[in-house]
């Protein structure tokens, strides 16, 4: 059967959607651009701190069968600075590398005057490296905004119908400059939530757990400082969530702010646009995907992704159940149910990221 497709750009963009949003959909047939079946995505970051965290994630785009998305095997990963110092990054899985480097490491200098690049050795012998990236300072967040709003959402009874429902909205208040004389920064955010769950009310066995997980993974948010004239971002919405059991006993929203180079911003902003598109004919073209990853031995090799280096600022906000009129505890609603949520019978194993002691930042107002 003949494979049809419009362009390599569309192939890459569609592939990235599948990469970030794995799902079950029917197999389709499309044109196969030369080399695209072996295309690799390499995403890496250096997050400055004590220690500094280096991460590299490697994935294969797809082999034109959406049900057979494969992890890409890499045998080695490393990071270098402009002094010629190099550190091997620990392998955590077939396509995952992560390591922590203390700031006072005598063998690898980490500073804002330095420039960094990563490299990976694939199982088939190919080497991919990034372009050199400087380490960017980040403005300090002033605060996290929170409000209860409303929006139209698909009905649970009939997805084709929309109903008006409440929604929790989080926003950020932050300067765009590190200091008054510096340039305005391109920004990117990651976020996580931590919430409390108490098991069924049986005094001899009852436990309270605190469950932390990253949210918004499929909706990265970034900001271009050239889109306006101001030096301050006031109430910029970054995340929203429909009210659910996460808010019943207390909730902490953690916001992580990062600075990007212009190239890194263009990459992550395009990913954001892709994930928000609904595919209608009136949408503007998403644009050509950019990358700072390449194969030094074969510049035409099919590889995509981006490496960036940033300082990170973290701010948290506690949300009291009182914001939602003190909703009842989650688990008692399932007493007598044949198959209650596992978190209600054993909260330590019922959810990933669960612990039975409050994290140090848990500070109910």
Secondary structure, DSSP 4 states (H G I P E B T S, - for coil): -----S-HHHHHHHHHHHHHS------------TTGGG-EEEEEEEEESSSEEEEEEEEE---S-TT---BPPEEEEEEEETTS-EEEEPEEETTEEEEEE-TT-TTS---TT-EEEEEEEETTS-EEEEPPEEEEP-PPEEEEEEEEEEEEEE-SS-TTSEEEEEEEEEEEEEESSSSTTSPPPEEEEEEEEEEEEE--S-TTT--EEEEEEEE-TTS-EEE-GGGSS-SEEEEEEEEEE---GGGSS-EEEEEEEEEE-HHHHHHHHHHHHHHH----TTSPP------SEE-TT-TTS-EEEEEEEEEEEEEEEEE-GGGGT-PPPSGGGGTT-TT--GGGT-HHHHSTTEESS--TT----
